[in-house]
Amino acid sequence: MTMEKNLWQQVQLVRQKSPLVHNITNYVVMNNTANALLAAGASPIMAHAHSEIKEMINIAHSVVINIGTLDEYWAESMLIAAEVANTHHKPWVLDPVGAGATSFRDQTLHQLLQFHPTVIRGNASEIIALAQINKTATKGVDSTAESNDAVEAAHILVNQYNAIVCISGETDIILNQNQSIQIKNGHALMTKVTGLGCSATALIGAFIGVTEDTISGTTAAMSLLGIAGEMAVRESKGPGSLQVNLIDKLYNITEEEFNGHLKIERS
């Protein structure tokens, strides 16, 4: 089977199975990520109350933890969710938003990593900070490093936690113990829409909720968002209309469009 056919099958699988994705995510992106999940065919739920997390994870196909608007209550919610997901072998994704910016974030991330995320997705600066390779400057949640700068850090995380690591940027790089995949889809205008990286994380959650081929699921999710964004830019006058057009394209993208725009390399 060709890589293109395999990735498109992953897209179809999400549409067919409509996985329930339990998100503990940040206030800024809740609406965006819920709409992205719905458009791709998944079913989102946003729940962070301590008293219901365990029950929610029992019925969910996967869990997404995003520390963007972290506070003490939500940090505890995330730790409960990560522990339950790990115990019950539910796939989960960690988005280390703003890693390295404050000691509170770093302490919370250190605790979350002990529950072995299935996938870690962040920008280059966040991945470097998470691996504690150096004190790369972090500008809020924006990256001050390029994807290639974080490859060494990503390998450290892969080896320490047996996780798939996705470094997002102009080129998305996805790594596990055995292979490295580069995706060169997307458009610079996507950086002007808040939370598209968080949407990528949520989509990864949907894809790994329906397949055991986790690296293919992660690759398909990142490819889908990049291609949809690239195509949506052509119909957009700016970041406002891009948000709307991107959701539409996630919903109505065809196999021909997906395969015709896919720019991917494997090593």
Buried (B, 14 or more C-beta within 10 A) or exposed (E): EEBBEEBBBBBBBBEEBBBBBBBBBBEBBBEBBBBBBBBBBBBBEBBBEEEEBBEBBEEBBBBBBBBBBBEEEBBBBBBBBBBBBBEEEBBBBBBBBBBBBEEBBBEBBEBBBEBBBBBBBBBBBBBBBBBEBEEBEBEEBEBBBBBBBBBEBBBBBBEEBEBBBBBBBBBBBBBBEEEBBBBEBBBEBBBEBBBBBBBBBBBBBBBBBBBEBBBBBBBBBBBBBBBBBBBBBEEBEEBEEBBEBBBBBBBEBEEEBBBEBBBBEEE
